[in-house]
Amino acid sequence: MWFEILPSFGLIVVFMAVPHASAYVINKAVVGNMYRRSLLTREERMQYLRDRRLTDNPYKVKGLEAIPDA
């Protein structure tokens, strides 16, 4: 019957979801943030470098108080 594929389908879905779920846990442990920044475009890389220069940690967002007065 058609319902005999449900256990196999469930296993495939779980095995496909494990890498995505573990990425959040690993990023939280290593980086301190649940989400990894994408550095695919030049604009995103420049924002990453700007945040690292201003706050010494590009993953912890700070407000205007982090920008020094010129």
All heavy atoms as TSV, in Angstrom:
chain	resi	resn	atom	element	x	y	z
A	1	MET	N	N	0.835	-1.191	0.000
A	1	MET	CA	C	0.000	0.000	0.000
A	1	MET	C	C	0.882	1.257	0.000
A	1	MET	O	O	2.090	1.185	0.220
A	1	MET	CB	C	-0.900	0.002	1.236
A	1	MET	CG	C	-1.858	-1.186	1.320
A	1	MET	SD	S	-2.969	-1.356	-0.063
A	1	MET	CE	C	-4.112	-0.095	0.239
A	2	TRP	N	N	0.242	2.375	-0.222
A	2	TRP	CA	C	0.978	3.617	-0.360
A	2	TRP	C	C	1.618	4.057	0.952
A	2	TRP	O	O	2.649	4.713	0.970
A	2	TRP	CB	C	0.068	4.725	-0.894
A	2	TRP	CG	C	-1.021	5.106	0.075
A	2	TRP	CD1	C	-2.253	4.572	0.145
A	2	TRP	CD2	C	-0.932	6.078	1.114
A	2	TRP	NE1	N	-2.957	5.144	1.176
A	2	TRP	CE2	C	-2.165	6.087	1.792
A	2	TRP	CE3	C	0.059	6.949	1.551
A	2	TRP	CZ2	C	-2.433	6.908	2.863
A	2	TRP	CZ3	C	-0.212	7.770	2.629
A	2	TRP	CH2	C	-1.446	7.756	3.265
A	3	PHE	N	N	1.044	3.718	2.088
A	3	PHE	CA	C	1.542	4.181	3.374
A	3	PHE	C	C	2.808	3.443	3.823
A	3	PHE	O	O	3.420	3.804	4.824
A	3	PHE	CB	C	0.465	4.064	4.461
A	3	PHE	CG	C	-0.139	2.705	4.574
A	3	PHE	CD1	C	0.464	1.714	5.318
A	3	PHE	CD2	C	-1.344	2.420	3.932
A	3	PHE	CE1	C	-0.095	0.471	5.423
A	3	PHE	CE2	C	-1.906	1.174	4.029
A	3	PHE	CZ	C	-1.273	0.185	4.778
A	4	GLU	N	N	3.210	2.433	3.084
A	4	GLU	CA	C	4.433	1.710	3.425
A	4	GLU	C	C	5.691	2.530	3.133
A	4	GLU	O	O	6.770	2.199	3.629
A	4	GLU	CB	C	4.482	0.386	2.661
A	4	GLU	CG	C	3.418	-0.589	3.103
A	4	GLU	CD	C	3.398	-1.844	2.252
A	4	GLU	OE1	O	4.133	-1.871	1.238
A	4	GLU	OE2	O	2.659	-2.763	2.604
A	5	ILE	N	N	5.561	3.574	2.347
A	5	ILE	CA	C	6.727	4.422	2.067
A	5	ILE	C	C	6.934	5.494	3.132
A	5	ILE	O	O	7.967	6.153	3.137
A	5	ILE	CB	C	6.610	5.102	0.687
A	5	ILE	CG1	C	5.470	6.108	0.674
A	5	ILE	CG2	C	6.452	4.085	-0.395
A	5	ILE	CD1	C	5.529	7.037	-0.507
A	6	LEU	N	N	5.985	5.674	4.033
A	6	LEU	CA	C	6.094	6.736	5.025
A	6	LEU	C	C	7.317	6.588	5.947
A	6	LEU	O	O	7.996	7.592	6.203
A	6	LEU	CB	C	4.802	6.840	5.836
A	6	LEU	CG	C	3.594	7.346	5.043
A	6	LEU	CD1	C	2.366	7.380	5.918
A	6	LEU	CD2	C	3.870	8.705	4.443
A	7	PRO	N	N	7.639	5.409	6.483
A	7	PRO	CA	C	8.852	5.327	7.316
A	7	PRO	C	C	10.130	5.675	6.541
A	7	PRO	O	O	10.992	6.406	7.054
A	7	PRO	CB	C	8.885	3.871	7.786
A	7	PRO	CG	C	7.476	3.410	7.695
A	7	PRO	CD	C	6.887	4.159	6.538
A	8	SER	N	N	10.238	5.198	5.323
A	8	SER	CA	C	11.420	5.525	4.521
A	8	SER	C	C	11.469	7.009	4.203
A	8	SER	O	O	12.532	7.638	4.258
A	8	SER	CB	C	11.410	4.732	3.218
A	8	SER	OG	O	11.440	3.360	3.484
A	9	PHE	N	N	10.337	7.586	3.885
A	9	PHE	CA	C	10.272	9.018	3.607
A	9	PHE	C	C	10.658	9.816	4.839
A	9	PHE	O	O	11.400	10.806	4.750
A	9	PHE	CB	C	8.868	9.398	3.129
A	9	PHE	CG	C	8.707	10.859	2.856
A	9	PHE	CD1	C	9.278	11.439	1.750
A	9	PHE	CD2	C	7.988	11.666	3.721
A	9	PHE	CE1	C	9.141	12.787	1.493
A	9	PHE	CE2	C	7.847	13.010	3.485
A	9	PHE	CZ	C	8.429	13.579	2.366
A	10	GLY	N	N	10.188	9.401	6.004
A	10	GLY	CA	C	10.525	10.085	7.251
A	10	GLY	C	C	12.022	10.049	7.528
A	10	GLY	O	O	12.608	11.047	7.948
A	11	LEU	N	N	12.646	8.893	7.294
A	11	LEU	CA	C	14.088	8.789	7.507
A	11	LEU	C	C	14.861	9.696	6.557
A	11	LEU	O	O	15.826	10.353	6.961
A	11	LEU	CB	C	14.545	7.343	7.320
A	11	LEU	CG	C	14.193	6.381	8.450
A	11	LEU	CD1	C	14.558	4.972	8.061
A	11	LEU	CD2	C	14.894	6.794	9.722
A	12	ILE	N	N	14.457	9.739	5.326
A	12	ILE	CA	C	15.142	10.593	4.349
A	12	ILE	C	C	15.007	12.058	4.734
A	12	ILE	O	O	15.983	12.823	4.681
A	12	ILE	CB	C	14.598	10.327	2.934
A	12	ILE	CG1	C	15.039	8.945	2.469
A	12	ILE	CG2	C	15.063	11.399	1.962
A	12	ILE	CD1	C	14.400	8.495	1.181
A	13	VAL	N	N	13.824	12.472	5.166
A	13	VAL	CA	C	13.610	13.865	5.565
A	13	VAL	C	C	14.477	14.210	6.777
A	13	VAL	O	O	15.106	15.270	6.821
A	13	VAL	CB	C	12.118	14.112	5.846
A	13	VAL	CG1	C	11.896	15.442	6.538
A	13	VAL	CG2	C	11.324	14.052	4.562
A	14	VAL	N	N	14.541	13.309	7.750
A	14	VAL	CA	C	15.354	13.567	8.941
A	14	VAL	C	C	16.833	13.650	8.578
A	14	VAL	O	O	17.539	14.557	9.020
A	14	VAL	CB	C	15.101	12.479	10.001
A	14	VAL	CG1	C	16.136	12.542	11.112
A	14	VAL	CG2	C	13.703	12.617	10.568
A	15	PHE	N	N	17.312	12.709	7.762
A	15	PHE	CA	C	18.724	12.729	7.390
A	15	PHE	C	C	19.086	13.955	6.548
A	15	PHE	O	O	20.218	14.435	6.611
A	15	PHE	CB	C	19.119	11.452	6.649
A	15	PHE	CG	C	19.160	10.242	7.542
A	15	PHE	CD1	C	18.685	9.035	7.103
A	15	PHE	CD2	C	19.664	10.325	8.825
A	15	PHE	CE1	C	18.732	7.919	7.924
A	15	PHE	CE2	C	19.717	9.219	9.654
A	15	PHE	CZ	C	19.247	8.007	9.201
A	16	MET	N	N	18.149	14.461	5.775
A	16	MET	CA	C	18.418	15.660	4.992
A	16	MET	C	C	18.376	16.917	5.868
A	16	MET	O	O	19.010	17.923	5.555
A	16	MET	CB	C	17.396	15.797	3.854
A	16	MET	CG	C	17.478	14.694	2.826
A	16	MET	SD	S	18.924	14.795	1.802
A	16	MET	CE	C	18.467	16.114	0.721
A	17	ALA	N	N	17.632	16.894	6.973
A	17	ALA	CA	C	17.494	18.062	7.838
A	17	ALA	C	C	18.618	18.167	8.860
A	17	ALA	O	O	18.882	19.260	9.374
A	17	ALA	CB	C	16.149	18.024	8.549
A	18	VAL	N	N	19.287	17.070	9.173
A	18	VAL	CA	C	20.317	17.086	10.209
A	18	VAL	C	C	21.464	18.060	9.888
A	18	VAL	O	O	21.876	18.822	10.770
A	18	VAL	CB	C	20.835	15.654	10.474
A	18	VAL	CG1	C	22.122	15.656	11.262
A	18	VAL	CG2	C	19.774	14.851	11.192
A	19	PRO	N	N	22.017	18.110	8.683
A	19	PRO	CA	C	23.104	19.085	8.435
A	19	PRO	C	C	22.662	20.537	8.598
A	19	PRO	O	O	23.421	21.366	9.111
A	19	PRO	CB	C	23.509	18.809	6.987
A	19	PRO	CG	C	23.077	17.428	6.714
A	19	PRO	CD	C	21.852	17.217	7.543
A	20	HIS	N	N	21.454	20.845	8.214
A	20	HIS	CA	C	20.976	22.219	8.345
A	20	HIS	C	C	20.769	22.591	9.807
A	20	HIS	O	O	21.104	23.690	10.234
A	20	HIS	CB	C	19.681	22.412	7.566
A	20	HIS	CG	C	19.851	22.227	6.093
A	20	HIS	ND1	N	20.517	23.142	5.310
A	20	HIS	CD2	C	19.469	21.245	5.263
A	20	HIS	CE1	C	20.540	22.719	4.066
A	20	HIS	NE2	N	19.916	21.563	4.009
A	21	ALA	N	N	20.219	21.675	10.580
A	21	ALA	CA	C	20.000	21.949	11.994
A	21	ALA	C	C	21.321	22.015	12.751
A	21	ALA	O	O	21.491	22.850	13.652
A	21	ALA	CB	C	19.091	20.871	12.590
A	22	SER	N	N	22.260	21.160	12.398
A	22	SER	CA	C	23.539	21.176	13.107
A	22	SER	C	C	24.345	22.428	12.775
A	22	SER	O	O	25.168	22.859	13.594
A	22	SER	CB	C	24.342	19.918	12.778
A	22	SER	OG	O	24.693	19.903	11.421
A	23	ALA	N	N	24.132	23.026	11.624
A	23	ALA	CA	C	24.847	24.255	11.270
A	23	ALA	C	C	24.513	25.377	12.247
A	23	ALA	O	O	25.394	26.153	12.629
A	23	ALA	CB	C	24.513	24.675	9.844
A	24	TYR	N	N	23.261	25.463	12.675
A	24	TYR	CA	C	22.890	26.491	13.647
A	24	TYR	C	C	23.609	26.269	14.976
A	24	TYR	O	O	24.121	27.194	15.589
A	24	TYR	CB	C	21.377	26.493	13.871
A	24	TYR	CG	C	20.602	27.015	12.695
A	24	TYR	CD1	C	19.745	26.198	11.990
A	24	TYR	CD2	C	20.728	28.336	12.296
A	24	TYR	CE1	C	19.037	26.663	10.907
A	24	TYR	CE2	C	20.027	28.823	11.213
A	24	TYR	CZ	C	19.181	27.982	10.529
A	24	TYR	OH	O	18.482	28.446	9.454
A	25	VAL	N	N	23.657	25.016	15.424
A	25	VAL	CA	C	24.299	24.706	16.701
A	25	VAL	C	C	25.802	24.960	16.629
A	25	VAL	O	O	26.385	25.556	17.545
A	25	VAL	CB	C	24.009	23.238	17.091
A	25	VAL	CG1	C	24.764	22.854	18.342
A	25	VAL	CG2	C	22.522	23.008	17.264
A	26	ILE	N	N	26.439	24.557	15.555
A	26	ILE	CA	C	27.883	24.759	15.405
A	26	ILE	C	C	28.211	26.246	15.317
A	26	ILE	O	O	29.169	26.718	15.938
A	26	ILE	CB	C	28.399	23.991	14.182
A	26	ILE	CG1	C	28.301	22.487	14.437
A	26	ILE	CG2	C	29.828	24.393	13.841
A	26	ILE	CD1	C	28.545	21.642	13.217
A	27	ASN	N	N	27.423	27.017	14.566
A	27	ASN	CA	C	27.667	28.457	14.470
A	27	ASN	C	C	27.481	29.141	15.818
A	27	ASN	O	O	28.216	30.054	16.161
A	27	ASN	CB	C	26.744	29.093	13.430
A	27	ASN	CG	C	27.230	28.854	12.031
A	27	ASN	OD1	O	28.413	28.725	11.796
A	27	ASN	ND2	N	26.310	28.792	11.089
A	28	LYS	N	N	26.496	28.689	16.601
A	28	LYS	CA	C	26.278	29.271	17.920
A	28	LYS	C	C	27.464	28.975	18.829
A	28	LYS	O	O	27.910	29.821	19.594
A	28	LYS	CB	C	24.985	28.712	18.525
A	28	LYS	CG	C	24.652	29.259	19.879
A	28	LYS	CD	C	24.348	30.724	19.830
A	28	LYS	CE	C	23.834	31.200	21.179
A	28	LYS	NZ	N	23.648	32.619	21.211
A	29	ALA	N	N	28.022	27.771	18.744
A	29	ALA	CA	C	29.145	27.400	19.602
A	29	ALA	C	C	30.444	28.090	19.173
A	29	ALA	O	O	31.212	28.551	20.013
A	29	ALA	CB	C	29.329	25.889	19.578
A	30	VAL	N	N	30.690	28.184	17.873
A	30	VAL	CA	C	31.965	28.708	17.384
A	30	VAL	C	C	31.944	30.224	17.261
A	30	VAL	O	O	32.851	30.915	17.732
A	30	VAL	CB	C	32.328	28.058	16.025
A	30	VAL	CG1	C	33.559	28.701	15.422
A	30	VAL	CG2	C	32.522	26.569	16.203
A	31	VAL	N	N	30.920	30.761	16.640
A	31	VAL	CA	C	30.871	32.179	16.308
A	31	VAL	C	C	30.149	32.999	17.370
A	31	VAL	O	O	30.432	34.161	17.577
A	31	VAL	CB	C	30.208	32.365	14.920
A	31	VAL	CG1	C	30.123	33.816	14.546
A	31	VAL	CG2	C	30.963	31.600	13.878
A	32	GLY	N	N	29.188	32.390	18.049
A	32	GLY	CA	C	28.393	33.118	19.018
A	32	GLY	C	C	27.127	33.678	18.416
A	32	GLY	O	O	26.429	34.464	19.037
A	33	ASN	N	N	26.827	33.275	17.196
A	33	ASN	CA	C	25.635	33.750	16.498
A	33	ASN	C	C	25.037	32.555	15.778
A	33	ASN	O	O	25.748	31.679	15.309
A	33	ASN	CB	C	26.020	34.833	15.495
A	33	ASN	CG	C	24.826	35.506	14.890
A	33	ASN	OD1	O	23.693	35.227	15.255
A	33	ASN	ND2	N	25.065	36.393	13.958
A	34	MET	N	N	23.711	32.521	15.675
A	34	MET	CA	C	23.055	31.373	15.059
A	34	MET	C	C	23.206	31.362	13.540
A	34	MET	O	O	23.088	30.320	12.919
A	34	MET	CB	C	21.568	31.353	15.414
A	34	MET	CG	C	21.314	31.160	16.879
A	34	MET	SD	S	21.704	29.530	17.431
A	34	MET	CE	C	20.199	28.699	17.094
A	35	TYR	N	N	23.461	32.513	12.951
A	35	TYR	CA	C	23.467	32.590	11.498
A	35	TYR	C	C	24.848	32.995	11.002
A	35	TYR	O	O	25.491	33.883	11.548
A	35	TYR	CB	C	22.433	33.596	11.014
A	35	TYR	CG	C	21.065	33.274	11.529
A	35	TYR	CD1	C	20.510	33.968	12.583
A	35	TYR	CD2	C	20.333	32.238	10.968
A	35	TYR	CE1	C	19.266	33.645	13.064
A	35	TYR	CE2	C	19.088	31.911	11.436
A	35	TYR	CZ	C	18.558	32.626	12.486
A	35	TYR	OH	O	17.328	32.281	12.950
A	36	ARG	N	N	25.290	32.370	9.957
A	36	ARG	CA	C	26.579	32.682	9.348
A	36	ARG	C	C	26.379	33.780	8.314
A	36	ARG	O	O	25.401	33.788	7.591
A	36	ARG	CB	C	27.138	31.435	8.673
A	36	ARG	CG	C	28.523	31.614	8.145
A	36	ARG	CD	C	29.044	30.308	7.600
A	36	ARG	NE	N	28.333	29.910	6.404
A	36	ARG	CZ	C	28.694	30.232	5.181
A	36	ARG	NH1	N	29.752	30.968	4.984
A	36	ARG	NH2	N	28.009	29.834	4.144
A	37	ARG	N	N	27.296	34.692	8.239
A	37	ARG	CA	C	27.196	35.749	7.237
A	37	ARG	C	C	27.657	35.237	5.895
A	37	ARG	O	O	28.613	34.481	5.789
A	37	ARG	CB	C	28.059	36.938	7.640
A	37	ARG	CG	C	27.491	37.695	8.806
A	37	ARG	CD	C	28.327	38.886	9.072
A	37	ARG	NE	N	27.685	40.039	8.480
A	37	ARG	CZ	C	28.030	41.279	8.769
A	37	ARG	NH1	N	29.004	41.516	9.602
A	37	ARG	NH2	N	27.413	42.274	8.206
A	38	SER	N	N	26.978	35.669	4.876
A	38	SER	CA	C	27.346	35.297	3.521
A	38	SER	C	C	28.310	36.346	2.985
A	38	SER	O	O	28.076	37.547	3.110
A	38	SER	CB	C	26.100	35.236	2.647
A	38	SER	OG	O	26.453	35.037	1.307
A	39	LEU	N	N	29.393	35.896	2.399
A	39	LEU	CA	C	30.393	36.813	1.858
A	39	LEU	C	C	30.552	36.593	0.367
A	39	LEU	O	O	31.663	36.613	-0.168
A	39	LEU	CB	C	31.728	36.614	2.582
A	39	LEU	CG	C	31.700	36.853	4.082
A	39	LEU	CD1	C	33.041	36.514	4.687
A	39	LEU	CD2	C	31.322	38.275	4.397
A	40	LEU	N	N	29.449	36.405	-0.316
A	40	LEU	CA	C	29.502	36.085	-1.736
A	40	LEU	C	C	29.755	37.298	-2.610
A	40	LEU	O	O	30.471	37.217	-3.598
A	40	LEU	CB	C	28.211	35.392	-2.165
A	40	LEU	CG	C	27.942	34.041	-1.501
A	40	LEU	CD1	C	26.604	33.492	-1.965
A	40	LEU	CD2	C	29.054	33.070	-1.815
A	41	THR	N	N	29.185	38.420	-2.266
A	41	THR	CA	C	29.348	39.612	-3.097
A	41	THR	C	C	30.372	40.563	-2.472
A	41	THR	O	O	30.675	40.483	-1.283
A	41	THR	CB	C	28.019	40.355	-3.287
A	41	THR	OG1	O	27.603	40.861	-2.016
A	41	THR	CG2	C	26.957	39.431	-3.858
A	42	ARG	N	N	30.873	41.456	-3.269
A	42	ARG	CA	C	31.853	42.422	-2.776
A	42	ARG	C	C	31.241	43.331	-1.712
A	42	ARG	O	O	31.891	43.678	-0.732
A	42	ARG	CB	C	32.381	43.261	-3.950
A	42	ARG	CG	C	33.449	44.240	-3.552
A	42	ARG	CD	C	33.955	45.050	-4.740
A	42	ARG	NE	N	35.096	45.862	-4.394
A	42	ARG	CZ	C	35.014	47.034	-3.794
A	42	ARG	NH1	N	33.843	47.533	-3.463
A	42	ARG	NH2	N	36.116	47.709	-3.507
A	43	GLU	N	N	29.985	43.705	-1.903
A	43	GLU	CA	C	29.315	44.583	-0.955
A	43	GLU	C	C	29.207	43.942	0.428
A	43	GLU	O	O	29.451	44.598	1.452
A	43	GLU	CB	C	27.915	44.911	-1.488
A	43	GLU	CG	C	27.159	45.912	-0.677
A	43	GLU	CD	C	25.838	46.249	-1.336
A	43	GLU	OE1	O	25.821	46.445	-2.555
A	43	GLU	OE2	O	24.841	46.300	-0.625
A	44	GLU	N	N	28.867	42.665	0.477
A	44	GLU	CA	C	28.759	41.966	1.753
A	44	GLU	C	C	30.127	41.825	2.421
A	44	GLU	O	O	30.239	41.921	3.646
A	44	GLU	CB	C	28.130	40.594	1.547
A	44	GLU	CG	C	26.676	40.665	1.166
A	44	GLU	CD	C	26.114	39.329	0.724
A	44	GLU	OE1	O	26.908	38.406	0.445
A	44	GLU	OE2	O	24.889	39.211	0.661
A	45	ARG	N	N	31.178	41.599	1.618
A	45	ARG	CA	C	32.530	41.506	2.184
A	45	ARG	C	C	32.958	42.837	2.776
A	45	ARG	O	O	33.593	42.876	3.832
A	45	ARG	CB	C	33.511	41.048	1.118
A	45	ARG	CG	C	33.393	39.580	0.783
A	45	ARG	CD	C	34.541	39.097	-0.080
A	45	ARG	NE	N	34.611	39.755	-1.374
A	45	ARG	CZ	C	33.994	39.324	-2.470
A	45	ARG	NH1	N	33.271	38.239	-2.432
A	45	ARG	NH2	N	34.117	39.977	-3.601
A	46	MET	N	N	32.625	43.917	2.112
A	46	MET	CA	C	33.002	45.236	2.616
A	46	MET	C	C	32.261	45.555	3.917
A	46	MET	O	O	32.841	46.140	4.833
A	46	MET	CB	C	32.719	46.314	1.563
A	46	MET	CG	C	33.564	46.177	0.303
A	46	MET	SD	S	35.326	46.071	0.598
A	46	MET	CE	C	35.676	47.718	1.090
A	47	GLN	N	N	30.991	45.179	4.016
A	47	GLN	CA	C	30.253	45.388	5.259
A	47	GLN	C	C	30.823	44.542	6.394
A	47	GLN	O	O	30.894	44.984	7.540
A	47	GLN	CB	C	28.777	45.081	5.049
A	47	GLN	CG	C	28.080	46.089	4.195
A	47	GLN	CD	C	26.646	45.716	3.911
A	47	GLN	OE1	O	26.158	44.673	4.325
A	47	GLN	NE2	N	25.962	46.586	3.195
A	48	TYR	N	N	31.241	43.324	6.067
A	48	TYR	CA	C	31.876	42.460	7.064
A	48	TYR	C	C	33.157	43.097	7.589
A	48	TYR	O	O	33.384	43.153	8.808
A	48	TYR	CB	C	32.170	41.102	6.431
A	48	TYR	CG	C	32.910	40.149	7.326
A	48	TYR	CD1	C	32.224	39.341	8.220
A	48	TYR	CD2	C	34.288	40.049	7.277
A	48	TYR	CE1	C	32.894	38.462	9.039
A	48	TYR	CE2	C	34.969	39.173	8.093
A	48	TYR	CZ	C	34.271	38.382	8.971
A	48	TYR	OH	O	34.931	37.513	9.783
A	49	LEU	N	N	33.993	43.581	6.682
A	49	LEU	CA	C	35.240	44.217	7.096
A	49	LEU	C	C	34.979	45.492	7.891
A	49	LEU	O	O	35.699	45.797	8.844
A	49	LEU	CB	C	36.109	44.513	5.875
A	49	LEU	CG	C	36.666	43.277	5.162
A	49	LEU	CD1	C	37.366	43.686	3.880
A	49	LEU	CD2	C	37.584	42.495	6.078
A	50	ARG	N	N	33.972	46.245	7.506
A	50	ARG	CA	C	33.613	47.466	8.243
A	50	ARG	C	C	33.203	47.127	9.675
A	50	ARG	O	O	33.665	47.746	10.629
A	50	ARG	CB	C	32.471	48.184	7.533
A	50	ARG	CG	C	32.025	49.449	8.265
A	50	ARG	CD	C	30.617	49.823	7.940
A	50	ARG	NE	N	29.721	48.756	8.344
A	50	ARG	CZ	C	28.501	48.596	7.863
A	50	ARG	NH1	N	28.034	49.406	6.936
A	50	ARG	NH2	N	27.738	47.623	8.289
A	51	ASP	N	N	32.344	46.118	9.823
A	51	ASP	CA	C	31.895	45.738	11.159
A	51	ASP	C	C	33.052	45.208	12.003
A	51	ASP	O	O	33.118	45.453	13.204
A	51	ASP	CB	C	30.787	44.689	11.072
A	51	ASP	CG	C	29.504	45.261	10.494
A	51	ASP	OD1	O	29.373	46.498	10.460
A	51	ASP	OD2	O	28.640	44.466	10.086
A	52	ARG	N	N	33.958	44.480	11.371
A	52	ARG	CA	C	35.109	43.959	12.107
A	52	ARG	C	C	36.036	45.093	12.538
A	52	ARG	O	O	36.584	45.080	13.636
A	52	ARG	CB	C	35.868	42.962	11.253
A	52	ARG	CG	C	36.859	42.164	12.073
A	52	ARG	CD	C	37.458	41.060	11.298
A	52	ARG	NE	N	38.459	41.630	10.397
A	52	ARG	CZ	C	39.148	40.932	9.524
A	52	ARG	NH1	N	38.919	39.654	9.389
A	52	ARG	NH2	N	40.037	41.511	8.764
A	53	ARG	N	N	36.169	46.084	11.691
A	53	ARG	CA	C	37.037	47.224	12.025
A	53	ARG	C	C	36.427	48.072	13.149
A	53	ARG	O	O	37.131	48.497	14.065
A	53	ARG	CB	C	37.247	48.094	10.784
A	53	ARG	CG	C	38.091	49.335	11.029
A	53	ARG	CD	C	38.301	50.117	9.750
A	53	ARG	NE	N	37.085	50.375	9.005
A	53	ARG	CZ	C	36.262	51.401	9.219
A	53	ARG	NH1	N	36.529	52.276	10.165
A	53	ARG	NH2	N	35.184	51.568	8.489
A	54	LEU	N	N	35.130	48.287	13.113
A	54	LEU	CA	C	34.489	49.162	14.091
A	54	LEU	C	C	34.269	48.497	15.448
A	54	LEU	O	O	34.388	49.146	16.480
A	54	LEU	CB	C	33.145	49.659	13.548
A	54	LEU	CG	C	33.217	50.646	12.384
A	54	LEU	CD1	C	31.841	50.966	11.887
A	54	LEU	CD2	C	33.944	51.895	12.813
A	55	THR	N	N	33.910	47.230	15.459
A	55	THR	CA	C	33.504	46.599	16.719
A	55	THR	C	C	34.380	45.432	17.130
A	55	THR	O	O	34.134	44.836	18.173
A	55	THR	CB	C	32.046	46.109	16.610
A	55	THR	OG1	O	31.972	45.110	15.602
A	55	THR	CG2	C	31.112	47.238	16.304
A	56	ASP	N	N	35.360	45.054	16.343
A	56	ASP	CA	C	36.237	43.910	16.596
A	56	ASP	C	C	35.508	42.570	16.578
A	56	ASP	O	O	36.111	41.549	16.848
A	56	ASP	CB	C	36.982	44.050	17.929
A	56	ASP	CG	C	37.946	45.215	17.902
A	56	ASP	OD1	O	38.470	45.503	16.808
A	56	ASP	OD2	O	38.170	45.831	18.953
A	57	ASN	N	N	34.225	42.558	16.315
A	57	ASN	CA	C	33.476	41.314	16.184
A	57	ASN	C	C	32.341	41.562	15.201
A	57	ASN	O	O	31.365	42.218	15.549
A	57	ASN	CB	C	32.920	40.850	17.527
A	57	ASN	CG	C	32.337	39.470	17.432
A	57	ASN	OD1	O	32.176	38.914	16.356
A	57	ASN	ND2	N	32.017	38.903	18.581
A	58	PRO	N	N	32.445	41.047	13.994
A	58	PRO	CA	C	31.426	41.353	12.987
A	58	PRO	C	C	30.083	40.678	13.244
A	58	PRO	O	O	29.104	41.000	12.590
A	58	PRO	CB	C	32.054	40.836	11.693
A	58	PRO	CG	C	33.003	39.798	12.128
A	58	PRO	CD	C	33.514	40.221	13.457
A	59	TYR	N	N	30.016	39.763	14.206
A	59	TYR	CA	C	28.775	39.026	14.437
A	59	TYR	C	C	27.936	39.614	15.552
A	59	TYR	O	O	26.788	39.238	15.729
A	59	TYR	CB	C	29.091	37.565	14.729
A	59	TYR	CG	C	29.745	36.902	13.544
A	59	TYR	CD1	C	31.103	36.707	13.504
A	59	TYR	CD2	C	29.001	36.504	12.454
A	59	TYR	CE1	C	31.703	36.120	12.408
A	59	TYR	CE2	C	29.582	35.926	11.357
A	59	TYR	CZ	C	30.935	35.734	11.346
A	59	TYR	OH	O	31.514	35.162	10.262
A	60	LYS	N	N	28.501	40.512	16.328
A	60	LYS	CA	C	27.725	41.183	17.374
A	60	LYS	C	C	27.448	42.604	16.909
A	60	LYS	O	O	28.346	43.440	16.834
A	60	LYS	CB	C	28.487	41.181	18.693
A	60	LYS	CG	C	28.592	39.796	19.280
A	60	LYS	CD	C	29.228	39.809	20.625
A	60	LYS	CE	C	29.317	38.387	21.156
A	60	LYS	NZ	N	29.997	38.344	22.439
A	61	VAL	N	N	26.201	42.871	16.625
A	61	VAL	CA	C	25.813	44.156	16.057
A	61	VAL	C	C	25.734	45.198	17.162
A	61	VAL	O	O	25.146	44.966	18.215
A	61	VAL	CB	C	24.450	44.029	15.341
A	61	VAL	CG1	C	24.031	45.361	14.782
A	61	VAL	CG2	C	24.526	42.988	14.261
A	62	LYS	N	N	26.350	46.336	16.918
A	62	LYS	CA	C	26.271	47.458	17.837
A	62	LYS	C	C	25.685	48.638	17.085
A	62	LYS	O	O	25.688	48.689	15.872
A	62	LYS	CB	C	27.649	47.809	18.389
A	62	LYS	CG	C	28.214	46.719	19.264
A	62	LYS	CD	C	29.499	47.143	19.894
A	62	LYS	CE	C	30.046	46.037	20.771
A	62	LYS	NZ	N	31.306	46.411	21.365
A	63	GLY	N	N	25.202	49.599	17.813
A	63	GLY	CA	C	24.548	50.740	17.201
A	63	GLY	C	C	25.515	51.847	16.854
A	63	GLY	O	O	26.715	51.646	16.653
A	64	LEU	N	N	25.008	53.056	16.826
A	64	LEU	CA	C	25.816	54.211	16.448
A	64	LEU	C	C	26.906	54.518	17.463
A	64	LEU	O	O	27.878	55.205	17.149
A	64	LEU	CB	C	24.914	55.442	16.276
A	64	LEU	CG	C	23.972	55.390	15.068
A	64	LEU	CD1	C	23.054	56.592	15.087
A	64	LEU	CD2	C	24.766	55.335	13.800
A	65	GLU	N	N	26.765	54.033	18.690
A	65	GLU	CA	C	27.785	54.317	19.699
A	65	GLU	C	C	29.115	53.624	19.362
A	65	GLU	O	O	30.151	54.010	19.890
A	65	GLU	CB	C	27.324	53.870	21.096
A	65	GLU	CG	C	27.191	52.356	21.265
A	65	GLU	CD	C	25.865	51.793	20.811
A	65	GLU	OE1	O	25.011	52.516	20.310
A	65	GLU	OE2	O	25.707	50.575	20.975
A	66	ALA	N	N	29.098	52.646	18.478
A	66	ALA	CA	C	30.329	51.961	18.095
A	66	ALA	C	C	31.135	52.747	17.056
A	66	ALA	O	O	32.317	52.492	16.880
A	66	ALA	CB	C	29.996	50.567	17.531
A	67	ILE	N	N	30.501	53.688	16.386
A	67	ILE	CA	C	31.195	54.485	15.367
A	67	ILE	C	C	31.841	55.684	16.030
A	67	ILE	O	O	31.178	56.496	16.678
A	67	ILE	CB	C	30.205	54.952	14.272
A	67	ILE	CG1	C	29.577	53.723	13.600
A	67	ILE	CG2	C	30.916	55.826	13.251
A	67	ILE	CD1	C	28.502	54.063	12.617
A	68	PRO	N	N	33.164	55.818	15.922
A	68	PRO	CA	C	33.837	56.932	16.594
A	68	PRO	C	C	33.532	58.260	15.896
A	68	PRO	O	O	33.301	58.334	14.697
A	68	PRO	CB	C	35.319	56.570	16.461
A	68	PRO	CG	C	35.395	55.662	15.279
A	68	PRO	CD	C	34.080	54.933	15.227
A	69	ASP	N	N	33.534	59.318	16.697
A	69	ASP	CA	C	33.338	60.651	16.136
A	69	ASP	C	C	34.618	61.075	15.417
A	69	ASP	O	O	35.718	60.912	15.923
A	69	ASP	CB	C	33.014	61.657	17.245
A	69	ASP	CG	C	31.668	61.374	17.877
A	69	ASP	OD1	O	30.805	60.810	17.172
A	69	ASP	OD2	O	31.504	61.681	19.070
A	70	ALA	N	N	34.438	61.633	14.239
A	70	ALA	CA	C	35.600	62.002	13.437
A	70	ALA	C	C	36.221	63.266	13.876
A	70	ALA	O	O	36.323	63.953	14.647
A	70	ALA	CB	C	35.203	62.171	11.982
